[in-house]
Amino acid sequence: MDYLMISGIQHFIFCPRQWALIHIEQIWEDNVRTFNGHKFHKKVDDPYIFEKRGEIIISRSLPLISHKLSVKGISDCVEFHMRNDNLGAKLVGRNGSYDVIPIEYKVGDIKKDDSDISQLCIQAICLEEMFDTRIEKGYLYYGKLRRRVEVNFTNELRENIKELVEKMRYYFDNGVTPKARYKKQCINCSLYDICLPKLNCSYSKVKNYIDSYVEDI
């Protein structure tokens, strides 16, 4: 079974068709927003940067995987905070136990939808499986705000993640690209000129009209 990319959940929430064009049809185009995002992440996703600040270990570009959800990806940053007990995650070659804190970096501002928090939560689910631990919270760092925003991984959010992955899995395994549905957010999509949502929507309406007319003859 092919493993779905963790980063795809953000695309899927924004637009299932956009996700399918990228992850099923392997189509991608950069615009100003995505280009700035790549530049911002280049500064963060340096696998050679390993930090230790007091009792906090910082790991960047850590590979993530969940065999239960069949997803994989790479984290921006994971912090390991040492605990005063043995109830946290164990790290190879290090004493003590740790709270595992995923951190995702975003170039812009807080989004109105759940795409950012869902991407962070699915990373936490992977880390829980990898380190056999429970992760209650993580952080989104927004470049525009220059601060972290705490995200609590509620049971409701976790269940929603599982449902989203199931839908993504259905489309992926069956090679289905959802039909275009034009929305205001389409204008900000880097795949707008490829997707042509207005044209595809109009075509679908005309085709349905013709099909229904032919059936009546």
Secondary structure as the mmCIF struct_conf table of DSSP 4:
data_model
#
loop_
_struct_conf.conf_type_id
_struct_conf.id
_struct_conf.beg_label_comp_id
_struct_conf.beg_label_asym_id
_struct_conf.beg_label_seq_id
_struct_conf.end_label_comp_id
_struct_conf.end_label_asym_id
_struct_conf.end_label_seq_id
HELX_LH_PP_P HELX_LH_PP_P1 ASP A 2 TYR A 3
STRN STRN1 LEU A 4 MET A 5
TURN_TY1_P TURN_TY1_P1 ILE A 6 SER A 7
HELX_RH_AL_P HELX_RH_AL_P1 GLY A 8 PHE A 14
HELX_RH_AL_P HELX_RH_AL_P2 PRO A 16 HIS A 23
TURN_TY1_P TURN_TY1_P2 ILE A 24 ILE A 24
BEND BEND1 GLU A 25 GLU A 25
HELX_RH_AL_P HELX_RH_AL_P3 VAL A 32 VAL A 44
TURN_TY1_P TURN_TY1_P3 PRO A 47 TYR A 48
STRN STRN2 PHE A 50 ARG A 53
TURN_TY1_P TURN_TY1_P4 GLY A 54 GLU A 55
STRN STRN3 ILE A 56 ARG A 60
BEND BEND2 SER A 61 SER A 61
STRN STRN4 PRO A 63 SER A 66
TURN_TY1_P TURN_TY1_P5 HIS A 67 SER A 70
STRN STRN5 VAL A 71 ILE A 74
BEND BEND3 ASP A 76 ASP A 76
STRN STRN6 CYS A 77 MET A 82
HELX_LH_PP_P HELX_LH_PP_P2 ARG A 83 ARG A 83
BEND BEND4 ASN A 84 ASN A 86
BEND BEND5 GLY A 88 GLY A 88
STRN STRN7 ALA A 89 ALA A 89
TURN_TY1_P TURN_TY1_P6 VAL A 92 GLY A 93
BEND BEND6 GLY A 96 GLY A 96
STRN STRN8 TYR A 98 LYS A 106
BEND BEND7 VAL A 107 GLY A 108
BEND BEND8 LYS A 112 ASP A 114
HELX_RH_AL_P HELX_RH_AL_P4 SER A 115 PHE A 131
TURN_TY1_P TURN_TY1_P7 ASP A 132 ASP A 132
STRN STRN9 LYS A 137 TYR A 142
TURN_TY1_P TURN_TY1_P8 GLY A 143 ARG A 146
STRN STRN10 ARG A 147 ASN A 152
HELX_RH_AL_P HELX_RH_AL_P5 ASN A 155 ASN A 174
TURN_TY1_P TURN_TY1_P9 GLY A 175 GLY A 175
HELX_LH_PP_P HELX_LH_PP_P3 PRO A 178 ALA A 180
HELX_RH_3T_P HELX_RH_3T_P1 LYS A 184 ASN A 188
TURN_TY1_P TURN_TY1_P10 SER A 190 LEU A 191
HELX_RH_AL_P HELX_RH_AL_P6 TYR A 192 CYS A 195
HELX_RH_AL_P HELX_RH_AL_P7 PRO A 197 ASP A 216
#
